[in-house]
């Protein structure tokens, strides 16, 4: 689904820099994690238990060392176990969101709302090992586990290439078997293909997309390496082709036509599943589902400002189009009745959605589409775990991971009861749900040098560098970067940053961003530092240094400008002169070209925070 982000001026850069960090790793700990349970374990007593597949009635569940130890109607609680009263409540497996795009606080926000696992559908793959390490651990954490596709498979200039980070693509000359092998070597947990030319949206705009033979070849290559292959489609015809090509699942419901009996039969025969992402289709239809979630007192008090903002937004403008959502609900109803597995996924954080909270809205939409409340709960627990091969979660059973959600009331009768969250456990540890707990900054390293660019790769002494442009927000600017020989003051190297700022966007930009923490856009305490110091030369243009800081990831940046003249010059920008900045919560520094439109080139060296 195209991400139409309604941003203006500097707010666009703030949101997009946050969004462009899809590549980086989550930390293996979370400063907001609650104190661990008793060393002897704990019991959740006398709760109604839905195990992911069926209602077990009132029972007691024992948890020890991060796993389900036992469950039953008449279990004795061992001596020394803490006891949680489940009377009048329902215990569910931790929820699974089968379609997200996760960065920044996404995993924390998901866990706060009982979503303990999610599937990321497109992003840079550098975080793959860290994600794997996190989800194999039973340590205390306030973050959802993440399985990720890495780079989605798309055409040059196709959907997925506009988000401000470089994406390898498939053209007519690509050896697709080798290409898929490279994605898996990078750590892809599954392969996602994008078949999207924009013809479904009633506009003249068209994008290049994968041809049918390329889709067949990519799916075959994924299966040969024992990976699922899932496909983004937006038309009924492309859905048919993808299923015929052997796709394991469709990760959006197409929008141009309703499903028909032929597609339903084909999906059932080939055991293909569907992630309809009704939440984002409701946003496209302008039905106010996101606002309704934010207004629900059971959820609203725990939403961050960013979550409220995305829930209030709409994917497209124009008059509401209820027929579109009605058609989508009818399609899900038909496919479900035909025996097609339905998986709950939100496409968060697209406009109209928010990580964690929107899965509760998705469950209600699935019930409107004909699933029983129990079937909807399975679509967010046992079914995605089974379809993606996650053997340790998605159900409540002895030996499985103790990712659990305790809610007031009975969601098997009223699906909206999932919103009345009493407690979330991740790996058997309580999750801190209060968003006001805020970000805790990492300690600053002792060194002042950020980067000298004297090595063989673009690297930082701490943190990381990443290109960023306005393409994610719908702009057309480009940037490239490379190490060059010969830096300031006779040093070995420097970083060349060049490209083109193109008009047609309210606040065009292109440049490079440095993030100081191991996790993207997470804060580091630089309150003891006094100035951003660097050497620069270039084409004589005026550039911006933007400092991102504060308690939220998408806060407005503070800016100072500098000129990149023909000779190397040292620039010293006092941190106190960045208006409103909070160096104690420093998240990123961006060096960018903006207006006027046109080509640009500048060189950076010896970047420091002194």
TAURMO-V447177 format. One record per residue. N is the residue number from 1. PSI is psi in radians with two decimals (none if undefined). NEAR is the number of other ideal C-beta (glycine too) atoms within 8 Angstrom. Layout:
N;PSI;NEAR
N;PSI;NEAR
//
This chain:
1;2.28;11
2;2.34;7
3;1.67;8
4;1.73;8
5;2.10;12
6;1.52;7
7;2.72;10
8;2.61;7
9;-2.42;7
10;-0.41;9
11;-0.54;9
12;-0.77;15
13;-0.72;14
14;-0.87;13
15;-0.67;12
16;-0.65;15
17;-0.68;14
18;-0.76;13
19;-0.49;12
20;0.00;14
21;0.58;13
22;-0.39;14
23;-0.40;11
24;2.95;13
25;2.57;10
26;2.69;11
27;2.78;9
28;0.02;9
29;2.92;8
30;2.16;10
31;-0.31;6
32;0.09;10
33;2.45;11
34;2.90;10
35;2.54;3
36;2.81;6
37;2.98;10
38;2.46;8
39;-0.44;5
40;-0.05;9
41;-3.07;15
42;2.87;13
43;2.45;15
44;1.90;12
45;2.35;10
46;0.60;8
47;2.62;15
48;2.32;14
49;2.11;14
50;2.03;16
51;0.14;11
52;-0.36;13
53;-0.55;6
54;2.85;6
55;2.08;8
56;0.03;10
57;-2.88;7
58;2.26;7
59;3.03;13
60;2.39;15
61;2.24;14
62;2.38;15
63;2.32;16
64;2.36;10
65;0.65;6
66;0.04;10
67;2.81;12
68;2.16;14
69;-0.74;8
70;2.82;8
71;2.61;13
72;2.90;7
73;-0.43;7
74;0.59;5
75;2.45;11
76;2.35;4
77;2.13;9
78;2.65;9
79;2.39;4
80;-0.17;6
81;2.37;12
82;2.63;9
83;2.24;8
84;2.19;10
85;2.05;6
86;0.17;13
87;2.28;6
88;0.18;5
89;2.90;12
90;2.33;14
91;2.22;14
92;2.74;17
93;2.67;15
94;2.44;16
95;2.72;15
96;2.14;17
97;1.99;20
98;0.14;13
99;1.80;12
100;2.98;16
101;1.85;14
102;2.25;13
103;2.95;13
104;-2.14;10
105;0.21;10
106;-0.80;15
107;-0.61;14
108;-0.80;12
109;-0.70;15
110;-0.87;17
111;-0.61;17
112;-0.44;14
113;0.34;16
114;0.08;15
115;1.83;15
116;-0.11;15
117;2.54;19
118;2.77;17
119;2.02;17
120;2.27;13
121;0.01;13
122;2.26;12
123;2.98;15
124;2.58;10
125;0.09;13
126;-0.39;7
127;0.01;13
128;-0.81;13
129;-0.70;8
130;-0.67;10
131;-0.73;15
132;-0.75;9
133;-0.75;9
134;-0.82;13
135;-0.25;10
136;-0.24;5
137;2.65;9
138;0.29;8
139;2.79;7
140;2.34;10
141;2.61;14
142;0.37;12
143;2.52;13
144;2.59;14
145;2.67;11
146;2.26;14
147;2.47;13
148;2.53;15
149;-0.28;15
150;-2.55;12
151;2.21;13
152;2.70;12
153;2.04;13
154;3.03;15
155;2.79;11
156;2.22;8
157;0.09;7
158;3.12;14
159;2.36;12
160;-0.25;10
161;-0.03;11
162;0.18;8
163;0.27;13
164;0.12;12
165;2.61;11
166;2.42;4
167;2.14;10
168;2.49;6
169;2.91;11
170;2.10;12
171;-3.00;7
172;-0.45;3
173;0.06;3
174;2.32;9
175;1.73;5
176;-0.63;11
177;-0.78;9
178;-0.73;7
179;-0.82;14
180;-0.67;14
181;-0.65;10
182;-0.68;9
183;-0.71;13
184;-0.66;12
185;-0.52;6
186;-0.25;10
187;0.20;12
188;2.23;14
189;-0.43;9
190;2.93;13
191;2.24;17
192;2.26;14
193;2.54;17
194;1.99;15
195;1.69;13
196;1.97;14
197;0.06;8
198;0.17;12
199;-0.24;8
200;-0.13;9
201;0.14;10
202;0.43;3
203;2.93;5
204;-0.26;3
205;2.40;6
206;2.56;7
207;2.60;11
208;2.62;8
209;3.03;12
210;2.48;14
211;2.77;6
212;-0.78;8
213;-0.58;6
214;-0.67;11
215;-0.82;16
216;-0.83;10
217;-0.70;10
218;-0.74;17
219;-0.77;15
220;-0.71;9
221;-0.67;14
222;-0.80;14
223;-0.61;10
224;-0.41;7
225;0.32;9
226;0.76;4
227;2.50;11
228;2.63;11
229;2.04;15
230;2.70;16
231;2.29;16
232;2.13;16
233;2.77;12
234;0.01;14
235;2.66;12
236;-0.70;12
237;-0.74;6
238;-0.56;13
239;-0.76;13
240;-0.81;11
241;-0.75;11
242;-0.76;14
243;-0.75;14
244;-0.53;7
245;-0.12;10
246;0.28;11
247;2.42;14
248;-0.47;9
249;2.78;13
250;2.26;18
251;0.26;13
252;2.63;13
253;2.28;13
254;2.74;15
255;-0.12;12
256;-0.53;8
257;2.85;8
258;2.69;8
259;2.68;13
260;3.05;9
261;-0.57;7
262;-0.79;7
263;-0.74;13
264;-0.76;14
265;-0.73;9
266;-0.76;12
267;-0.72;16
268;-0.76;10
269;-0.62;6
270;0.09;8
271;0.71;7
272;2.42;12
273;3.00;14
274;2.29;14
275;1.69;15
276;-0.32;14
277;0.96;15
278;-0.49;15
279;-0.78;17
280;-0.51;14
281;-0.58;14
282;-0.60;14
283;-0.74;17
284;-0.71;15
285;-0.22;12
286;0.66;11
287;0.01;9
288;0.34;6
289;-0.67;12
290;-0.76;19
291;-0.67;9
292;-0.68;9
293;-0.81;15
294;-0.54;14
295;-0.17;7
296;2.07;10
297;-0.40;6
298;-0.36;8
299;-0.67;13
300;-0.64;11
301;-0.24;5
302;0.01;10
303;2.49;13
304;2.94;9
305;-0.67;7
306;-0.73;12
307;-0.74;15
308;-0.70;12
309;-0.80;8
310;-0.60;15
311;-0.59;16
312;-0.28;8
313;2.92;12
314;2.49;10
315;-0.78;11
316;2.81;8
317;-2.85;3
318;3.13;5
319;2.62;4
320;2.55;6
321;1.27;10
322;-0.45;8
323;-0.56;7
324;-0.78;11
325;-0.68;14
326;-0.71;8
327;-0.71;11
328;-0.75;14
329;-0.70;13
330;-0.67;11
331;-0.78;13
332;-0.72;17
333;-0.79;10
334;-0.82;13
335;-0.71;14
336;-0.77;13
337;-0.47;8
338;-0.03;11
339;0.21;5
340;2.30;12
341;2.28;8
342;2.25;16
343;2.40;14
344;2.18;17
345;2.60;14
346;-0.38;16
347;0.45;14
348;2.56;16
349;0.79;11
350;2.78;13
351;2.33;13
352;-0.02;15
353;2.92;16
354;2.51;16
355;2.39;20
356;-1.14;15
357;-0.69;16
358;-0.36;15
359;-0.52;16
360;-0.62;13
361;-0.65;15
362;-0.70;16
363;-0.75;17
364;-0.67;11
365;-0.65;13
366;-0.66;16
367;-0.69;12
368;-0.48;7
369;0.11;14
370;-0.12;9
371;2.54;12
372;2.82;6
373;-0.69;13
374;-0.71;10
375;-0.65;11
376;-0.73;15
377;-0.69;16
378;-0.60;11
379;-0.30;14
380;0.21;16
381;-1.58;16
382;-0.67;12
383;-0.90;14
384;-0.59;17
385;-0.76;15
386;-0.79;9
387;-0.54;12
388;0.13;11
389;0.59;6
390;1.62;12
391;-0.24;5
392;0.15;5
393;3.09;14
394;-0.18;13
395;2.89;12
396;1.85;15
397;2.65;8
398;2.36;7
399;-0.29;5
400;2.81;11
401;2.42;11
402;1.12;11
403;1.93;11
404;2.64;15
405;2.06;15
406;2.16;16
407;2.63;15
408;2.42;7
409;-2.83;11
410;1.68;8
411;-0.20;16
412;-0.28;10
413;-0.76;7
414;1.85;8
415;-0.44;11
416;-0.13;10
417;-0.31;13
418;-0.34;15
419;-0.31;10
420;1.18;9
421;2.20;13
422;-0.84;7
423;2.52;9
424;2.36;16
425;2.35;15
426;2.13;15
427;0.59;13
428;0.14;14
429;2.42;13
430;2.44;9
431;2.27;12
432;2.15;10
433;-0.13;9
434;1.94;7
435;-0.45;10
436;-0.13;4
437;-0.49;6
438;3.01;6
439;2.48;10
440;2.14;7
441;2.47;10
442;2.71;10
443;2.51;6
444;2.49;11
445;2.87;6
446;-0.60;3
447;2.59;6
448;-0.40;7
449;2.20;9
450;-0.85;12
451;2.44;12
452;-0.15;11
453;0.54;13
454;-0.07;7
455;-2.80;7
456;-0.20;3
457;2.74;5
458;1.98;7
459;2.87;8
460;2.64;9
461;-0.55;10
462;2.56;7
463;-2.72;12
464;2.77;8
465;2.59;12
466;2.42;11
467;2.67;13
468;2.38;15
469;3.04;14
470;0.07;17
471;-0.58;13
472;-0.52;13
473;0.19;11
474;0.06;9
475;-3.08;12
476;0.24;9
477;2.69;15
478;2.68;10
479;2.57;13
480;2.75;8
481;2.67;11
482;2.63;6
483;2.46;12
484;2.76;9
485;2.56;5
486;1.62;6
487;-2.94;14
488;2.56;11
489;0.58;7
490;0.22;4
491;2.96;12
492;-0.61;6
493;3.03;14
494;2.98;14
495;2.08;16
496;2.25;11
497;2.09;14
498;2.79;10
499;-2.65;13
500;2.24;10
501;2.13;15
502;2.51;11
503;3.07;6
504;0.07;6
505;2.56;13
506;-0.61;7
507;1.29;11
508;2.55;16
509;2.81;15
510;2.45;16
511;-2.70;15
512;2.54;15
513;2.35;14
514;2.27;15
515;2.23;14
516;-0.31;13
517;2.91;12
518;-0.50;8
519;2.47;9
520;2.35;11
521;0.34;14
522;2.59;14
523;2.61;13
524;2.45;13
525;1.76;13
526;0.46;12
527;-0.37;6
528;-0.13;5
529;2.66;11
530;-0.47;6
531;2.60;10
532;2.09;12
533;2.34;12
534;2.85;11
535;2.50;14
536;2.58;14
537;2.85;12
538;-2.54;13
539;0.15;7
540;-0.05;7
541;2.81;10
542;2.26;6
543;2.98;17
544;2.44;15
545;2.04;13
546;2.20;11
547;2.10;15
548;2.21;14
549;3.08;13
550;-3.14;9
551;-0.28;7
552;2.64;9
553;-0.53;10
554;0.49;8
555;2.78;10
556;2.39;7
557;2.76;11
558;2.50;11
559;2.43;11
560;2.69;9
561;2.83;8
562;2.79;11
563;2.33;8
564;1.62;12
565;-3.07;8
566;-0.35;5
567;2.65;5
568;2.28;9
569;2.40;8
570;2.29;9
571;2.29;9
572;2.02;7
573;1.84;12
574;2.36;8
575;-0.53;13
576;-0.31;5
577;0.02;7
578;1.88;12
579;2.19;6
580;0.07;6
581;2.67;11
582;1.56;9
583;-0.33;12
584;-0.29;10
585;0.97;12
586;2.23;17
587;-0.61;14
588;2.76;12
589;2.20;12
590;2.35;16
591;1.92;13
592;2.63;13
593;2.49;12
594;-2.42;9
595;2.57;5
596;2.80;4
597;2.70;8
598;3.13;6
599;2.71;6
600;2.76;14
601;2.21;9
602;2.85;16
603;2.36;13
604;2.59;14
605;2.73;16
606;0.97;13
607;2.25;12
608;2.72;10
609;1.76;10
610;none;7
//
